[in-house]
Structure formats: C-alpha cells, structure tokens
Amino acid sequence: MKINGTPYRSIWRDAASDAVQIIDQRWLPHELRIVPLRNLNDFATAIRDMWVRGAPLIGATAAWGMAEEMARDPSDTNLNATWDVLHDTRPTAINLRWALDAMRATLAPLPPAKRADAARAKAEAICDEDVEINRRIGENGLALLRDIAARKGGGRVNVLTHCNAGWLATVDWGTATSPIYHAVEAGIDMHVFVDETRPRNQGALLTAWEMNSHRVSHDLIVDNAGGHLMQHGEVDIVIVGTDRTTARGDVCNKIGTYLKALAAKANDVPFYVALPSPTIDWTVRDGLREIPIEERSGREVTHVQGRGPDGRVVDVQISPDGTGARNPAFDVTPAELVTGLITERGICAATPKGMSALFPEYATAA
Ligand code: MRU
C-alpha cells in the first residue's frame, strides 16, 4: 500500500543497504521509522518486542531472519538453532511456525554452501505469496461487501474491525482490510468502525493510520462501543483477522474479539474472519484448550502510550501504584459464533467440512 503516494511493503530486503528493512511499528502513527534488521538478535527482538506484529508479518520476519542467518552460518546446527530462537519469540500466531517450517523444509536437503541464496529466495517467495493471498482474500471478501451494498440500495456499508489486521500486519493489503480496500477501489461507499483495541491500541494507532492514509471513511471507537452500535443497526458486518484458526474453525485473535463475536451473534450481525491458509493450524481442533495464549506484561494495561505536548512518544500511568494487572493478549472465538471464513480460495463455513472442502489436501488431518 502507499505512504504519501509511495508504495511500501511492511518488510523488504534492500540491496543498497544490504539489509532487511522494516517499518518499526512502535512509533506509528506519530513517526514513520524504517530500520534495518541485520542479525538474529535484531530479528528476534523485532518480533518479541513488537516492532513488527500481526500473524503473517511475524512469519515473514522470521523467514527473513532465518535467511540472513544462513548467509552467516549455513550449518545444520545453526539452521536448527535459528529455528528455535525465532520460534520462541511469540507463542500464539501459527504463521511463525509455518514460515520457519517452510524455510527449514527448503534448506535442510541442500548442502550448506547452497543455503544462503536459497534461503533469500524462499523468504522473498513467502513474502510474495503473502501479498497474493491477501489480494485474493480482498477479492473474495469484496463479493460480500457488494451484496450488502446492493441490499442497502447502494447505501453505505459499515464494517467493524478489531485490532490491526491491515497491511501493517501482513506484507501487503492486510487480511481483514483487504476486502475494504478492494471495495473502496470498486466505488462502494464504505465506512469502518475501528476498535481502539486496548491494551496496545493497535486499532487506534495502526488501523486508524492505515484508514487515514488511504482516505477510507472511519471512526475510532472504544472497545466497549461495538455492542451498542450493533444494537442500533449501525454495523452491517464484522471482519477481523486471526492469529491461529483450528481445523474445526475456532478462531484465535486479539483479546476482545470473542466479545465482538458474542455481540454480533446477539444482534444478527454477520461475523467474518479473514483467514490466509498459513494461519490455519490443521494439527489443532479445540482452540480453547489447545492454543497457547500469550500473556504480556501488565505494564501494557497499567499504562497507555501517547504523544506528549513536546511531540515525544511517552507512556502514561493510568492506574494506582501497586495495582496488579493481567494481560492475556488473545482470545478464542468458538466456531459456532463465526459466520464464515474469507480465505484466498473462497469463503467457507467455519466447520471441518467447510474448511476441508476448500483445502482438500488437509482433509484427512482435519
Ligand atoms: O499482538 P499483535 O498485534 O501481533 O496481534 C495482531 C492480531 O491479533 C491480528 O488481528 C492478527 O494477527 C491478524 S493479522 C492479519
């Protein structure tokens, strides 16, 4: 997508600096900082400390981390050690393991001398594939938004989204936002309700920035407002992303997604999940019991980040000294609450049957 008219991806390898470059998302929307990642520690830190975040981008960053590390030491020992270091950075998004497994499957059969070039080519291919998957999710989701627009006689289509499942969370396009961008391009009158998404406010900081940059009509809302808007008929459809979806359609996504799904069910609002296939964990069925949920620092709850009057980004404490905090970063929405999954191969029910019809190669695993 574009920043001030210039096309960007969220991660790329830059020949001039001979390094992988990322948008350091900790500073958005206040500052656009592009930083190089040069060694394994840089890549692991960038994922763990959320300079980059969002399931597909976490996977892409890990792929590039392994590629750069193979240029330094392509031995079997280092291949496996790198897999371990990068895999241990964040526990919930399955794209991390998917990308690392894809890299290792490509590299392990090769003699070490051939691994560096092959690793860079594979990381590039993973990024290109992510872009294409998200473009197709956009085309498939566009059909849903067109139907709603037609039902409303060309009236405005109101989407509610949670967290940032935008292009910053992927290599490009985003998952939940791709249908929105496609609909805007197709001339559909779109409006997006952006959940702020406490505690880290990915909605307020990142999704709102994306919507602003691409001139998509939007309102930022507090996380507690979605149910009220649904009760009053102001939301036509909810579209969210996911960090891991199980073989039976349970959807793990940013904390608070489950409450939006409950409110959507209670108000007959369709609840869709934009789902790239690398985000499906075919080895897991019961999302509630089998997906590891990341617990992050309580400081993210007791403090909020903002820009001070002098322009500097600061953390402000909002709770009394001594108050403890719990900070589960994700929750699981049971498949029964999900109207459908928008994938790169089409839209399906969040059921083993629906999913394996679109992805028959995994049918036995499901
Ligand atoms: O903690 P984050 O910011 O990595 O969480 C991101 C999300 O929960 C996104 O909704 C999810 O990764 C889907 S991104 C296409």
Boltz pocket constraint, residues with backbone or C-beta under 6 A from the ligand:
constraints:
  - pocket:
      binder: B
      contacts: [[A, 52], [A, 53], [A, 54], [A, 55], [A, 56], [A, 93], [A, 162], [A, 163], [A, 164], [A, 165], [A, 166], [A, 169], [A, 170], [A, 174], [A, 175], [A, 176], [A, 202], [A, 240], [A, 241], [A, 242], [A, 243], [A, 253], [A, 254], [A, 255], [A, 274], [A, 329]]
      max_distance: 6.0
